[in-house]
C-alpha cells in the first residue's frame, strides 16, 4: 500500500496565492514579517511589486489591507492565527468587518499543531472570535486540495473572509474528480445511520479512519467535512441530526467553534445529542505537534474512543 500524500495547508496557501496572482492582477498580498512561515514568500518571489511586508505590526497590516481594498484591489493579509484573530481583533472588527470591506485574511499556524511554539502561539480561539464579527465568512480547509479551492473561493466572494491554515502536513483526502468546493456547503464523505461526525480542518482525515474502524465493529457512522464554519450548512446539520447523535471534531476550543455552531443549529431545528470533541477549556503547551494532537485526544485513537463511548 502506497503512503498517503501529506501537505501542510499553509504550503497550499502560498501556492494558491501565486496561482491566483498569475490569473488576477488585482491580488495584493500583505504579510507581517512571516513570509517564510506563512509561505507567502512564494508569491513575494513571483510578484515582489504586489507583496507588502508590514513588519511585526499586525494591527497596522489589517488597516493597510482595509485601505487597499477600497482602491479596487483584493488584499490577502497573512500572519499567524494568534496574531490575525487575537492581536488584531479590534482592527479586523472595526476596519474590515464593520464597513464590510473586501479583505481576505490568511491565518496560518492555527490550533494545537503549532507544536513547540507553545500556548502563546497555538490559537484555539480564532474561529470563536471571528464568528462574532457580523458578515465574516470563515473557511477551514481539510487538506491541500481544499485549501487551494478555498483561496480561489475567497477571492471570488465579495466581503471579508477568514481562512484558517495549519503548520503540520496533513493527508490529502479530496483529490477526487468530482470534488467541488462551495462556500457554505458541507461535503458528505461517508453516509451513516447510527451517528454522524461533523469535522473540520486537520482532524477530518482521522475521522474517516475512525468511521472505517467502527464499521468493522458493526457501527454505521457518517462523516461530514464542514469546511465552512460561517455560514454553516444548516441543511447538512439537519440531515446529520436524523441519525440522533452528532459528534463535532475540531482542532479548536470546544467553546465557540464548530461545536458551538452545530449546537446552535441543532437547538434551533434538530433533535439530536451532540458530543463536542476538541480542545477543552485549557491552554496548549510546548511539544511535538503529533504528540500534542495525541495528548489532547485529536488523533484517530483519541477520537475513536470518544465516539465509540458516545454511540
Secondary structure as UniProt FT lines:
FT   STRAND          6..8
FT   HELIX           9..23
FT   TURN            25..26
FT   STRAND          27..31
FT   HELIX           35..38
FT   HELIX           41..46
FT   HELIX           48..50
FT   STRAND          51..53
FT   HELIX           58..69
FT   TURN            70..72
FT   STRAND          74..80
FT   HELIX           82..87
FT   HELIX           89..91
FT   HELIX           92..97
FT   TURN            98..100
FT   STRAND          104..108
FT   HELIX           112..117
FT   TURN            119..121
FT   HELIX           126..131
FT   TURN            134..135
FT   STRAND          137..139
FT   HELIX           144..156
FT   STRAND          161..164
FT   STRAND          169..171
FT   TURN            177..178
FT   TURN            183..184
FT   STRAND          187..190
FT   STRAND          195..199
FT   HELIX           201..203
FT   HELIX           204..215
FT   TURN            216..218
FT   STRAND          221..225
FT   STRAND          228..230
FT   HELIX           234..241
FT   TURN            242..243
FT   STRAND          245..253
FT   HELIX           258..269
FT   STRAND          273..279
FT   HELIX           289..295
FT   TURN            296..297
FT   HELIX           300..310
//
